[in-house]
Amino acid sequence: MQTIRQLAALRDALAAFRADGARVALVPTMGALHAGHIALIEAAKLVADKVVASIFVNPKQFAPNEDLARYPRRELQDQRMLAEAGCALLWLPPVEEIYPAGFATNIQVAGVSAPLEGASRPGHFDGVATVVAKLFNQVRPDVALFGEKDFQQLAVIRRMATDLDFGIEIIGVPTQRDDDGLALSSRNAYLVGEDRARAVALPRALGVAARGIARGGAVEAALATAHDALLSGGFESVDYIALVDAETLEPPRDLHRPLRLLAAARIAGTRLIDNIAVEIDEQG
């Protein structure tokens, strides 16, 4: 696996891939890799000849009071994991390769970025959209893969890619989970002991709510019960728990369209997000 840190070298390497007629996939990450990221690499290998992963801890998507400084960074371990997974190239740029002196552009995706994470973390998706647009222009992949754990992020990127005519196929890969059901996340590393054990209350609460709604139960009651279950299960606060239309991320007007239940909550100072599909039982 090649590891490249400068844009000129990246473009040379990508030109060589394309000279051989290779279809290129991009898997953007912020490092601190886990099995969820490797699932993205494996999925990318099924749809492309060459897989490019990027590792960049993007300062523009962190608010001043968030965890940029302590976000886990494990460069050597990450490189080893990517090489073993069959990644062809790692794009590992310094900040100045992404945001050179005088950088003044911001990309804002209206609509799907506004609720949920957008309301809880103002400006977050501007930072995500801006850095992903940069990565798309630097790598110019044929296809890009993102995890469904960050479901709203996936919706924002799909909207941006369509609106800006990137011509890149965007693929969402199902959430990877630990044996107890907790969604794999780099931030799980912050949780130890009892806090880690209590964190499983998040997927459990979502599962109970999703099953209740699918059977025809009242949505608001199911959400309230899930909210209470998180607080009684050890979470300090709940930023949101909501049922939305899976495409627009707006409150659903038609419960027979694809639906998604999303939540964000804090435990031991760590903010976790998760989501689950909801399918209404037509026989219910």
C-alpha positions in Angstrom: 0.0 0.0 0.0 1.2 3.5 -0.9 1.0 6.2 1.8 0.9 9.7 0.2 0.9 13.0 2.0 1.3 15.6 -0.8 -1.3 16.4 -3.5 1.1 16.3 -6.4 2.2 12.8 -5.5 -1.4 11.7 -5.0 -2.3 12.9 -8.5 0.6 11.1 -10.0 -0.4 7.8 -8.3 -4.0 8.2 -9.3 -3.0 8.9 -12.9 -1.1 5.6 -12.9 -4.2 3.8 -11.7 -6.3 5.3 -14.4 -3.7 4.6 -17.1 -4.3 1.0 -16.3 -8.1 1.4 -16.7 -8.7 1.0 -13.0 -12.0 1.9 -11.4 -11.2 3.9 -8.2 -13.1 3.8 -4.9 -12.7 6.3 -2.1 -13.3 5.5 1.6 -12.9 8.8 3.6 -12.1 8.4 7.3 -10.8 10.3 10.3 -8.6 7.4 11.4 -8.8 5.5 14.7 -9.9 2.6 12.4 -12.1 -0.3 13.5 -14.0 -3.2 11.9 -16.6 -0.8 10.6 -14.0 1.0 8.5 -12.6 -2.3 7.3 -16.1 -3.3 6.2 -16.1 -0.2 4.0 -12.8 -1.2 2.5 -14.1 -4.7 1.8 -17.3 -3.3 0.2 -15.1 -1.0 -1.9 -13.1 -3.9 -3.2 -16.3 -5.4 -4.6 -17.1 -2.4 -6.7 -13.7 -1.0 -7.8 -10.2 -2.1 -8.9 -8.3 0.2 -6.6 -9.3 1.4 -3.2 -8.1 4.7 -1.8 -8.7 5.4 1.9 -8.1 8.9 3.4 -7.3 9.7 6.9 -7.9 13.4 7.9 -9.2 14.6 11.3 -11.1 17.5 9.9 -11.0 20.6 12.2 -13.8 22.3 10.4 -16.4 19.8 11.6 -15.6 20.2 15.3 -17.0 23.0 17.3 -14.7 24.9 19.8 -16.1 22.9 22.7 -15.9 19.5 21.0 -13.2 16.8 21.1 -10.8 17.7 18.3 -7.8 17.7 20.6 -8.5 14.3 22.1 -9.9 12.6 19.1 -8.0 9.3 18.9 -5.1 9.2 16.4 -3.4 5.9 15.7 -1.5 6.4 12.4 0.8 3.4 12.4 -2.0 1.0 13.5 -4.4 2.5 10.9 -1.8 2.0 8.1 -1.3 -1.6 9.1 -5.0 -2.3 9.2 -5.6 -0.7 5.7 -2.6 -2.6 4.2 -3.9 -5.9 5.5 -7.4 -5.2 4.2 -6.1 -4.7 0.7 -6.2 -0.9 0.4 -4.1 0.3 -2.6 -3.4 3.8 -1.4 -3.7 5.8 1.8 -4.1 9.6 1.4 -2.8 11.0 4.6 -2.6 14.8 4.1 -1.5 17.4 6.5 -3.9 20.2 7.3 -2.2 22.6 4.8 -2.9 20.2 1.9 -6.6 20.4 2.6 -6.9 24.0 3.9 -4.0 26.0 2.4 -3.3 29.6 3.6 -6.1 31.9 2.5 -8.7 29.1 2.2 -12.1 30.8 2.3 -14.7 28.5 0.9 -17.5 26.9 2.8 -20.1 24.4 1.4 -23.5 24.4 3.0 -26.1 21.8 2.1 -29.6 23.0 3.1 -32.5 20.9 4.0 -31.1 17.5 5.1 -28.4 19.1 7.1 -30.7 21.2 9.3 -32.4 18.9 11.8 -30.9 16.4 14.3 -27.1 16.7 14.1 -27.4 20.0 12.3 -29.5 21.5 15.2 -27.3 20.0 17.9 -24.0 20.8 16.2 -24.4 24.0 14.2 -21.8 24.2 11.4 -20.9 20.6 11.7 -22.2 19.5 8.3 -20.7 22.6 6.6 -17.3 21.2 7.7 -18.2 17.7 6.5 -19.5 18.9 3.1 -16.5 21.1 2.6 -13.9 18.5 3.4 -15.7 15.7 1.4 -15.9 18.0 -1.6 -12.1 18.6 -1.3 -11.5 14.9 -1.1 -13.7 14.2 -4.1 -11.8 16.8 -6.2 -8.4 15.5 -5.0 -9.1 11.8 -5.6 -11.8 12.0 -8.3 -13.1 8.6 -7.5 -15.7 6.7 -9.5 -17.4 5.6 -6.3 -17.3 6.6 -2.6 -18.4 4.6 0.4 -19.7 5.8 3.7 -21.1 4.0 6.7 -24.8 4.2 7.5 -24.0 4.7 11.2 -23.6 8.4 10.3 -26.9 8.3 8.4 -27.5 12.0 8.2 -24.0 12.6 7.0 -24.6 10.1 4.2 -27.8 12.0 3.2 -25.9 15.3 3.2 -23.1 13.8 1.0 -25.6 12.3 -1.4 -27.4 15.6 -1.8 -24.1 17.5 -2.3 -22.8 15.0 -4.8 -26.0 15.3 -6.8 -26.3 19.0 -6.6 -22.7 19.7 -7.6 -22.6 17.1 -10.4 -19.7 15.2 -9.0 -20.7 12.1 -11.1 -19.6 9.9 -8.2 -21.6 6.9 -7.1 -22.3 7.1 -3.4 -22.7 3.8 -1.5 -24.0 3.5 2.0 -22.6 0.5 3.9 -24.7 -1.0 6.8 -23.7 -0.2 10.4 -21.2 -2.6 11.9 -21.9 -3.5 15.5 -20.1 -5.1 18.4 -21.4 -8.4 19.8 -23.6 -6.6 22.3 -25.2 -4.4 19.6 -23.3 -1.2 20.2 -22.5 0.5 16.8 -18.8 0.5 16.2 -17.3 4.0 16.5 -13.9 5.6 17.1 -15.4 7.4 20.0 -16.2 4.1 21.8 -12.5 4.1 22.8 -13.4 6.8 25.3 -15.7 4.4 27.2 -14.4 1.9 29.7 -15.8 -0.5 32.3 -19.3 0.2 33.4 -19.7 3.1 31.1 -19.0 0.9 28.1 -21.5 -1.7 29.4 -24.2 0.9 29.9 -23.7 2.3 26.4 -25.6 -0.7 25.0 -28.8 1.0 26.3 -28.7 3.1 23.1 -29.2 0.3 20.5 -31.5 -1.5 22.8 -33.8 1.5 23.2 -33.8 2.1 19.5 -34.7 -1.5 18.8 -37.6 -1.5 21.3 -38.9 1.7 19.8 -38.5 0.6 16.2 -40.4 -2.7 16.9 -43.2 -0.9 18.7 -43.6 1.6 15.9 -43.5 -1.2 13.3 -46.3 -3.0 15.0 -48.5 0.2 14.8 -47.7 1.7 18.2 -47.9 5.4 18.8 -44.8 7.1 17.6 -44.6 9.8 20.3 -45.1 7.2 23.1 -42.3 5.0 21.6 -39.9 7.9 21.4 -40.7 9.0 25.0 -40.1 5.5 26.3 -36.8 5.3 24.5 -35.8 8.7 25.9 -36.5 7.5 29.4 -34.8 4.2 28.8 -31.6 6.0 27.9 -31.6 8.2 31.0 -32.4 5.3 33.3 -29.8 3.2 31.5 -26.9 5.5 32.4 -26.9 8.2 29.7 -26.5 11.7 31.1 -28.5 13.5 28.4 -30.3 12.9 25.1 -29.7 15.4 22.3 -32.5 13.9 20.2 -34.4 10.8 19.3 -36.6 11.1 16.3 -38.4 9.1 13.6 -37.8 10.6 10.1 -38.3 10.0 6.5 -35.2 8.1 5.4 -34.7 10.3 2.3 -35.6 13.8 3.4 -34.9 13.4 7.2 -38.1 15.4 7.8 -40.9 14.1 10.1 -42.7 11.4 8.1 -45.9 12.3 6.4 -46.4 8.7 5.2 -45.4 5.9 7.5 -45.3 3.5 4.5 -42.2 5.2 3.0 -38.7 4.1 4.2 -38.3 5.4 7.8 -35.3 5.8 10.1 -35.1 6.2 13.8 -32.1 8.3 14.8 -30.7 9.2 18.2 -27.8 11.0 19.9 -27.0 10.9 23.6 -24.2 11.4 26.0 -22.6 8.9 28.4 -19.6 9.6 30.6 -19.0 12.8 28.6 -18.9 10.9 25.3 -21.5 11.6 22.6 -22.8 8.6 20.7 -25.1 8.4 17.7 -27.0 5.5 16.3 -29.9 4.8 13.9 -32.1 1.9 12.8 -34.4 1.3 9.9 -38.1 1.1 10.7 -40.4 -1.0 8.6 -44.1 -0.8 9.3 -45.7 -4.2 9.7 -48.5 -4.2 7.1 -50.1 -7.1 8.8 -50.2 -5.3 12.2 
